[in-house]
Amino acid sequence: MKISPDGKKYLSQVLEKSKVKTLRFYGIQGCCSINLGIVLEDAHPTDEVLTIDGIPLAIDPLVKNELEEVTIHAEEENGEIGLLLIGYVPHCC
């Protein structure tokens, strides 16, 4: 997993304002496979905890393999900034 400069800037600003200082990626059981969820939340006991470019991340083992080649990026659209996971391919039925 990597973080783009825009992603780092955005996440640094978000985490600075938040009581929780960890971005957590977790698995949600869907109809066909595990879907990805992202939240500001402390790591769970089974999570892998990483710091990439100064950003603390917690990764649920259910989604770890899905995120190996992903770059976290921030992008603005219609005046709103949001995260984009470049390289992530969601599963569907």
PyMOL commands that set and color helices and strands:
alter all, ss='L'
color gray80, all
select helices_A, chain A and resi 5-17+65-67
alter helices_A, ss='H'
color red, helices_A
select strands_A, chain A and resi 2-3+23-29+34-40+48-52+55-59+71-77+80-86
alter strands_A, ss='S'
color yellow, strands_A
deselect
rebuild
show_as cartoon
